[in-house]
């Protein structure tokens, strides 16, 4: 059975982004249902898979990363309102037997993501 993981890297400091608030939602019939809320660890990863076993199903999902809170806590001099406060990534799961990994590389002014391995 497949599973979903994520990883947040801070490209400003060149380090993993620890203590980033991550929320996963399932999107269905115009509704956003919260499934998981967690924080990244010292390696910028979540301690457990976000979805696995019977909860890992085909469908549309949304990950929300509280990047603004992370960069405010980092001590960087930032102007308010922040350019990026929350990073939202919508993606689909089509193969319930695969590992889906969603890495996010962030700075206060940009981010990138891809389907990792």
C-alpha positions in Angstrom: 0.0 0.0 0.0 1.2 3.5 -0.8 1.8 6.5 1.5 2.3 10.3 1.5 5.3 12.2 3.0 6.6 15.7 2.8 9.9 17.6 3.4 10.5 21.3 3.9 13.9 22.9 3.1 14.8 26.5 3.9 16.8 27.8 0.9 17.5 31.1 2.6 19.5 29.4 5.4 20.4 26.2 3.5 18.9 24.1 6.2 15.9 21.8 6.9 12.9 23.9 8.0 12.0 22.6 11.5 8.8 23.4 13.4 6.8 24.3 10.2 3.1 23.7 10.7 1.7 21.4 8.0 -2.0 20.6 7.5 -3.3 18.1 5.0 -6.9 18.3 3.6 -8.9 16.0 1.3 -10.7 17.9 -1.5 -14.0 16.4 -2.5 -17.3 17.8 -3.9 -16.1 21.4 -3.2 -15.4 20.7 0.4 -12.0 20.8 2.2 -11.8 18.1 4.9 -8.9 18.3 7.4 -7.0 15.0 7.8 -3.7 15.7 9.5 -2.0 18.6 11.3 1.6 18.2 12.4 5.0 20.0 12.7 8.1 19.2 10.8 11.0 17.8 12.8 14.7 18.9 12.9 15.2 17.3 9.5 12.3 19.3 8.0 10.3 16.1 7.7 7.2 14.8 9.5 7.8 12.0 12.0 5.1 9.8 10.4 3.6 9.5 6.9 0.8 12.0 6.4 -1.4 9.3 4.8 -0.9 5.6 4.8 -2.7 2.3 5.0 -6.5 2.5 4.5 -6.4 6.3 4.7 -4.2 6.5 1.5 -6.8 6.8 -1.2 -7.1 8.2 -4.8 -8.3 11.7 -4.9 -7.4 15.4 -4.7 -5.5 16.8 -1.7 -4.2 20.1 -0.4 -1.1 20.6 1.8 -0.8 24.0 3.6 2.5 25.1 5.1 2.7 28.0 7.6 5.8 29.4 6.1 5.2 32.9 7.4 5.2 31.7 11.0 8.4 29.8 10.4 10.3 32.8 8.9 8.9 35.1 11.6 10.4 32.8 14.2 13.7 32.6 12.4 14.6 36.2 13.3 14.9 37.4 9.7 14.0 41.0 9.2 10.8 40.8 7.3 8.3 43.4 6.2 4.6 42.9 7.0 2.5 41.8 5.4 4.7 39.0 4.3 5.1 38.2 0.6 4.5 34.5 1.4 2.6 33.6 4.5 1.1 30.3 3.6 2.2 27.9 0.9 -0.7 25.9 -0.5 -0.1 22.9 -2.8 -3.0 21.0 -4.4 -2.2 17.6 -5.9 -3.7 14.4 -6.9 -3.1 10.8 -5.9 -3.9 8.3 -8.6 -1.9 5.2 -7.7 -2.7 3.8 -4.2 0.3 1.5 -4.3 2.9 4.3 -4.7 4.9 6.5 -2.4 4.0 10.2 -3.0 6.6 12.6 -1.6 6.0 16.4 -1.8 9.2 18.3 -1.0 9.0 22.1 -0.7 11.9 24.4 -1.0 11.1 27.8 0.6 12.4 31.3 1.1 10.4 34.4 2.3 9.9 35.3 -1.4 9.5 32.1 -3.3 9.0 28.3 -3.2 9.2 25.3 -5.5 7.9 21.8 -5.3 7.8 18.6 -7.3 6.9 15.0 -6.9 9.9 13.5 -5.1 10.8 9.9 -4.4 
